[in-house]
Amino acid sequence: MARLLGDEFPAFLASFDATPSTGLRVNTLKITPERFREIAPFDLAPVPWCPAGFVVDDVPGTCEVPGTCRLSGVPAGKHPYHAAGLYYLQDPAAMAATEILAPQPGERVLDLAAAPGGKATHIASLMAGEGLLIANEIHHQRAWDLAENLERWGGRNIAITVETPERLAERFEGFFDAVLLDAPCSGEGMLRRSEAARREWAPELIGGCSLRQSAILEHAARLVRPGGRLAYATCTFAPEEDEGTVARFLQDHPEFELMAPPHQAGFAPGRPEWIAADVPGNSELPGTWPDLTRAVRLWPHLAPGEGHFIALLRKCATGTASGGWPRVWRPARLPRAAEQAYRDFCMDNLMVVPATERLALVGSYLYALPPDLPDLTGLRFLHPGWWLGAIKGNRFEPSHALALALRLEYACRTANLAADRPEILAYLRGETFPSPGDDGWALVAVDGYPLGWGKRVGRVMKSKYPKGLRRG
Ligand code: SAM
């Protein structure tokens, strides 16, 4: 980096001694950024390229007397607003990738390497619940983290697959309006924040990463429809993994063009001169190099966040979608008893039946499938859509995902508590708390935003907060 950055290097190096900033992105599916700023107990400074993004003053604090905690000074990741899915903690630089891809409501969007879900939650918010988002993660264990984060986010139009990019490309060639490849990389943008990243980094990593990125990018490209967009992102500074991977890709794919996203304060250009010597055929393709300045670099010494590289590619509109259109998933008709159990639950506990179309039973789990969802048969997936709950005999048991995607006013019974009430901590620990009102299923909420289900019996609320999420 000293050789590449020259005069800029001291400022870059000095940035590693600064405290990393914590980014927070507001969930616009649930609350506006303006309203969130009014209720947030943190100081928030806007991120220039992301209207819902902020840098948060996250001084870790603890509850002095456990159980009676007033919650001021609690780190942002432990606040009940976080449990209600009002925000995601994300590096401000990482927010730029989704803003540059600019997914639109109604589109078909694929996040190919999605865990733990920072960018997938961002995509879900920009799609405003309309269209189809497939969030894919190749590693099963990481896919569960993705599922947990998306569940809290409250999106209804999301399927979570656990597949290789190759298998997805074979099935869904030319299907997506927009694909994000947030590629596995050498993670140099994590060095300031993470001791593990510092331990694992080695110069030899870079060559291997760039080969792997090129392989995944090949599959990602097949998934984009003619005229569609592909965003390639890394959180590393190594030119071989950034401009280098994109240059090799453009050489092999004349059907793609590198686009210049709208400029924002803090966006620096890609640096084609850094890879000129490394890419074979460079001298034969002089026209390719200036294009790479259209890629975006975010630097920790020039902008909030840890650093990122983003290239926005557009597939030529006249290309062919050689795979044809995959079939839309037509779910088998629901067994009458299962549908009745679900409807009975809604009648007894909700003001609405939140989903009535494309209901599908997968094992005992009831889902509402997104409208455009292609047939996933034969692929590995965790959730093919909005998980509503489970059918247990002739009973319907609502899921956490149902609670987190509902508005409080849709529930017949509620326990709506201010953020500083001790009952909230009791609820999040899985404990009961006194709660006047009718018996039955109730939405427990913080300041009007659902945290999950509870079951009230005789003025006592039993917490139905999922066991795996409970606080110690
Ligand atoms: N987009 C995520 C977010 O914003 O939270 C971060 C993604 S992380 C940079 C890269 C992901 O790629 C990891 O979750 C990793 O498991 C996955 N991955 C690793 N090898 C892969 C491969 N060969 N194909 C696809 N994904 C892979």
Residues whose N, C-alpha, C, O or C-beta is under 5 A from the ligand:
A	BS01	SAM	L112 A113 A114 A115 P116 G117 G118 K119 I138 H139 R142 D182 A183 P184 I216
